[in-house]
């Protein structure tokens, strides 16, 4: 599965697992290199063309093994360290990807076709800089990155279907609003100039011959 070119990159927080996965590959490569070095440094006890007197062969063999021992210890220790890092990275990556997939639009509520005003509001939020201002008295006010107010009606729909999320801050400080993975998919699937397709929330993964989802 090629994660870097998949829809997984639209999931919030997906950058960390992808970077961790690249570190796993790097650590595994270093471990393999160190193991190869250990194999190459390990003396092979074979008879030469002219082995010489038997009394001379054993001391030479012992010297070769004594010389190789520190290299073997160092290489195997480095390989073990990088394999341990790879295992930790695999666990962290798998855990993060599993959590992100649980939040994938496929497992969320079905998203209806947005109206022009709802789509426009979502597109404005996707540009960044949108903030929600909670006031002690009076209605909540939401402004996009250019300072223009976004009407609350389309925002309610976007929040209902988890197309946007607010950053956690204190109660009376501005909340940064961002677009979720589902929102990014809706922006792509429901472009005004794009042919109508199935809602991303109901799109299902391919199945193999046995009926299991891949």
NORCORUR-V779890 format. One record per pair of residues at least 4 apart in sequence whose C-alpha atoms are under 8 Angstrom apart, sorted by sequence separation. I is the first residue (numbers start at 1). J is the second residue. D is the distance in whole Angstrom. If there is no record, write none. Layout:
i = (I;I)
j = (J;J)
d = (D;D)
//
This chain:
i = (2;3;4;5;7;10;13;14;15;16;17;18;19;20;21;22;23;24;25;26;27;28;29;30;31;32;33;34;35;36;37;38;47;52;53;54;55;56;57;58;59;60;61;62;63;64;65;66;67;68;69;70;71;72;73;74;75;76;77;78;79;80;81;82;83;84;85;86;87;88;89;90;91;92;93;94;95;96;97;98;99;100;103;104;105;114;115;116;117;118;119;120;121;122;123;124;125;135;143;144;151;152;153;154;155;156;157;158;159;169;179;180;181;182;183;184;185;186;187;190;198;199;207;208;3;4;9;52;102;103;114;125;134;135;143;144;150;158;159;169;179;186;189;198;207;208;3;8;9;51;124;134;143;144;158;159;169;190;207;208;133;134;142;143;168;189;190;206;207;132;133;141;142;167;189;205;206;132;133;141;142;166;167;205;132;142;166;167;189;131;132;141;166;167;189;130;131;165;166;130;131;164;165;186;4;130;131;164;165;186;3;129;130;164;165;185;45;128;129;163;164;128;129;163;127;162;163;182;125;163;164;182;124;125;162;163;43;124;162;163;43;42;43;42;41;121;41;42;41;38;121;38;121;118;122;136;38;117;118;134;135;37;38;134;118;133;134;35;118;133;134;34;35;122;133;34;122;132;133;131;132;34;35;131;132;34;131;132;33;130;131;31;32;129;130;31;129;130;30;31;128;31;111;128;31;110;30;31;109;125;126;108;125;126;28;125;27;28;27;122;27;28;126;27;24;25;122;24;23;24;123;24;122;23;24;21;119;20;21;20;20;21;20;17;18;17;105;114;17;104;105;113;104;17;17;14;14;113;13;112;12;111;11;110;111;111;110;109;110;11;108;106;107;105;106;105;106;105;106;106;12;11;12;11;10;10;10)
j = (6;7;8;9;11;14;17;18;19;20;21;22;23;24;25;26;27;28;29;30;31;32;33;34;35;36;37;38;39;40;41;42;51;56;57;58;59;60;61;62;63;64;65;66;67;68;69;70;71;72;73;74;75;76;77;78;79;80;81;82;83;84;85;86;87;88;89;90;91;92;93;94;95;96;97;98;99;100;101;102;103;104;107;108;109;118;119;120;121;122;123;124;125;126;127;128;129;139;147;148;155;156;157;158;159;160;161;162;163;173;183;184;185;186;187;188;189;190;191;194;202;203;211;212;8;9;14;57;107;108;119;130;139;140;148;149;155;163;164;174;184;191;194;203;212;213;9;14;15;57;130;140;149;150;164;165;175;196;213;214;140;141;149;150;175;196;197;213;214;140;141;149;150;175;197;213;214;141;142;150;151;175;176;214;142;152;176;177;199;142;143;152;177;178;200;142;143;177;178;143;144;177;178;199;18;144;145;178;179;200;18;144;145;179;180;200;61;144;145;179;180;145;146;180;145;180;181;200;144;182;183;201;144;145;182;183;64;145;183;184;65;65;68;68;68;150;71;72;72;71;154;72;155;154;158;172;75;154;155;171;172;75;76;172;157;172;173;75;158;173;174;75;76;163;174;76;164;174;175;174;175;78;79;175;176;79;176;177;79;176;177;78;79;176;177;79;177;178;79;80;177;81;161;178;82;161;82;83;161;177;178;161;178;179;82;179;82;83;83;179;85;86;184;86;85;86;183;86;86;87;187;89;187;89;90;89;187;89;90;90;92;93;93;92;93;93;181;190;94;181;182;190;182;96;97;97;100;199;100;199;100;199;100;199;200;201;201;201;202;104;201;200;201;200;201;201;202;202;203;204;180;180;181;181;181;184;185)
d = (6;8;8;7;8;7;8;6;6;6;6;6;6;6;6;6;6;6;6;6;6;6;6;6;6;6;6;6;6;6;6;6;6;7;7;7;8;7;6;6;6;6;6;6;6;6;6;8;8;6;6;6;6;6;6;6;6;6;6;6;6;6;6;6;6;6;6;6;6;6;6;6;6;6;6;6;6;6;6;6;7;6;7;7;7;6;6;6;6;6;6;6;6;6;7;7;7;7;5;6;7;6;7;6;6;6;6;6;6;7;5;6;6;6;6;6;6;6;6;7;7;7;6;6;6;6;6;7;7;7;6;6;8;6;5;6;8;5;6;8;6;8;7;7;5;6;7;7;7;7;8;5;4;7;6;7;6;7;4;7;6;7;6;6;7;7;8;6;6;7;5;7;6;6;7;6;6;6;6;8;8;6;5;7;4;8;6;6;7;6;7;8;4;8;7;7;6;6;6;6;6;7;5;8;7;4;8;6;6;7;8;6;5;4;6;7;7;7;4;6;5;6;8;5;7;7;7;8;6;5;6;8;6;8;7;4;7;8;7;8;6;8;7;6;6;7;7;7;7;7;7;5;7;5;7;8;6;7;7;7;6;7;7;5;8;7;7;7;7;7;7;5;6;8;5;7;8;5;7;6;5;7;6;5;6;5;5;7;8;6;6;7;7;7;5;4;8;7;7;7;8;8;6;7;5;8;7;6;6;7;6;8;6;6;6;7;5;6;7;7;7;6;8;6;7;7;7;5;8;8;7;6;8;7;7;7;7;6;7;8;8;6;6;7;8;5;7;8;8;7;5;7;7;6;7;8;8;8;8;7;8;6;7;7;8;6;5;7;6;7;6;7;7;7;4;5;6;8;6;7;6;7;6;5;5;7;8)
//
